[in-house]
């Protein structure tokens, strides 16, 4: 069953920093979030809506939409900075290795909150033992090129 994103009223009720988001903005960015949540909806279970709303907030913040500090910094082109000083300019990038490991999700507070949820559902390959030796003679291992 296809995932249905929460409506705008629910989103703005839970995330009041985005009360001024337009219907078009919400529709576009929540649809993108929904495409990420849809294939992992079963894994996220009861947190699917929260993950979708956090992703939507993350995307909106990156566009400079909203009233939070992250959104204001993005709107002014200053996202990714830990400190900015104006007189005699003094900029310092936030290069936290933990944030960098999150990729684009480390750029906003919403992304940092949703990243562990996504990571738990999209982990790397699971490797298990098969009980078959790696080397040896056929049929228990590799004998050589197929003839």
C-alpha positions as CSV (number, residue, x, y, z in Angstrom):
1,X,0.0,0.0,0.0
2,X,1.4,3.4,-1.0
3,X,2.3,5.7,1.8
4,X,0.2,8.8,2.3
5,X,1.9,11.9,3.7
6,X,0.4,13.8,6.6
7,X,-1.7,16.8,5.6
8,X,-0.4,20.3,5.9
9,X,-2.6,21.2,8.9
10,X,-1.1,18.2,10.9
11,X,2.4,19.2,9.9
12,X,2.1,22.9,10.8
13,X,0.3,22.0,14.0
14,X,3.3,19.8,15.1
15,X,6.0,22.0,13.5
16,X,4.8,25.6,14.1
17,X,8.0,27.1,12.7
18,X,6.5,26.2,9.3
19,X,3.1,27.8,9.8
20,X,3.7,30.2,6.9
21,X,4.6,27.5,4.4
22,X,2.5,27.7,1.3
23,X,0.4,24.8,0.0
24,X,2.6,24.4,-3.1
25,X,5.8,24.4,-1.0
26,X,4.3,21.8,1.4
27,X,2.9,19.6,-1.4
28,X,6.3,19.5,-3.3
29,X,8.6,18.9,-0.3
30,X,6.3,16.5,1.5
31,X,5.9,14.4,-1.7
32,X,9.6,14.1,-1.9
33,X,9.7,13.0,1.8
34,X,6.9,10.6,1.1
35,X,8.9,8.9,-1.7
36,X,11.7,8.2,0.8
37,X,9.4,6.9,3.5
38,X,7.2,4.8,1.2
39,X,9.6,1.9,0.6
40,X,10.6,1.7,4.3
41,X,7.1,2.3,5.8
42,X,6.9,-1.2,7.3
43,X,10.3,-0.7,9.0
44,X,9.4,2.7,10.4
45,X,6.0,1.4,11.6
46,X,4.4,3.9,13.9
47,X,7.2,6.5,13.2
48,X,6.5,6.7,9.5
49,X,4.6,9.9,9.8
50,X,7.1,11.5,12.1
51,X,9.9,10.5,9.7
52,X,8.0,12.0,6.8
53,X,7.4,15.3,8.7
54,X,11.0,15.5,9.8
55,X,12.2,15.0,6.3
56,X,9.7,17.6,5.0
57,X,10.9,20.1,7.7
58,X,14.5,19.2,6.7
59,X,13.9,20.0,3.0
60,X,11.9,23.2,3.8
61,X,14.7,24.4,6.1
62,X,17.3,23.8,3.4
63,X,15.3,26.1,1.2
64,X,15.3,28.8,3.9
65,X,11.6,28.3,4.6
66,X,10.5,28.5,8.2
67,X,11.2,30.6,11.3
68,X,13.8,28.4,13.0
69,X,17.5,29.3,13.2
70,X,18.5,26.7,10.6
71,X,16.0,28.1,8.1
72,X,17.0,31.7,8.7
73,X,20.7,30.7,8.2
74,X,19.8,28.8,5.0
75,X,17.8,31.8,3.7
76,X,20.8,34.0,4.2
77,X,23.2,31.5,2.6
78,X,24.9,30.9,5.9
79,X,24.0,27.3,6.6
80,X,26.8,25.0,7.7
81,X,28.5,27.7,9.8
82,X,29.0,27.3,13.5
83,X,29.9,31.0,14.1
84,X,29.6,34.1,11.9
85,X,30.8,37.5,12.9
86,X,30.2,40.5,10.8
87,X,32.6,43.3,11.8
88,X,36.0,42.3,10.4
89,X,34.5,39.0,9.2
90,X,35.1,35.9,11.3
91,X,33.5,32.8,9.8
92,X,33.9,29.3,11.2
93,X,32.4,26.3,9.5
94,X,30.8,23.6,11.5
95,X,32.8,20.6,10.4
96,X,31.7,18.1,13.1
97,X,32.7,14.6,12.0
98,X,29.4,13.3,13.3
99,X,27.4,15.7,11.2
100,X,29.6,15.1,8.2
101,X,28.9,11.3,8.5
102,X,25.2,12.1,8.1
103,X,25.7,13.6,4.7
104,X,23.0,16.2,3.7
105,X,21.0,15.2,6.8
106,X,23.6,16.6,9.1
107,X,22.9,20.1,7.8
108,X,19.7,20.7,9.7
109,X,18.4,19.9,13.2
110,X,15.5,18.0,11.5
111,X,17.9,16.0,9.4
112,X,19.9,15.0,12.4
113,X,16.7,13.8,14.1
114,X,15.5,11.7,11.2
115,X,18.9,10.3,10.1
116,X,19.0,7.5,12.8
117,X,15.4,6.5,11.9
118,X,16.4,6.1,8.2
119,X,19.7,4.5,8.9
120,X,18.1,1.8,11.0
121,X,15.9,0.8,8.1
122,X,18.5,1.3,5.3
123,X,21.5,-0.4,6.9
124,X,24.2,-2.0,4.8
125,X,24.3,-5.6,3.7
126,X,23.9,-8.3,6.3
127,X,26.6,-10.9,6.1
128,X,26.0,-14.3,7.6
129,X,27.9,-17.6,7.5
130,X,26.7,-20.1,5.0
131,X,28.5,-23.1,6.4
132,X,30.4,-23.7,3.1
133,X,34.2,-23.4,3.2
134,X,35.7,-20.7,1.0
135,X,38.3,-23.0,-0.4
136,X,38.6,-26.7,-0.9
137,X,37.5,-29.1,-3.6
138,X,34.1,-29.3,-5.3
139,X,31.3,-29.5,-4.2
140,X,32.4,-27.7,-1.0
141,X,34.4,-24.9,-2.4
142,X,35.9,-23.3,-5.5
143,X,37.5,-25.9,-7.8
144,X,38.4,-23.7,-10.7
145,X,37.0,-22.2,-13.9
146,X,33.8,-23.7,-15.2
147,X,34.7,-26.1,-18.1
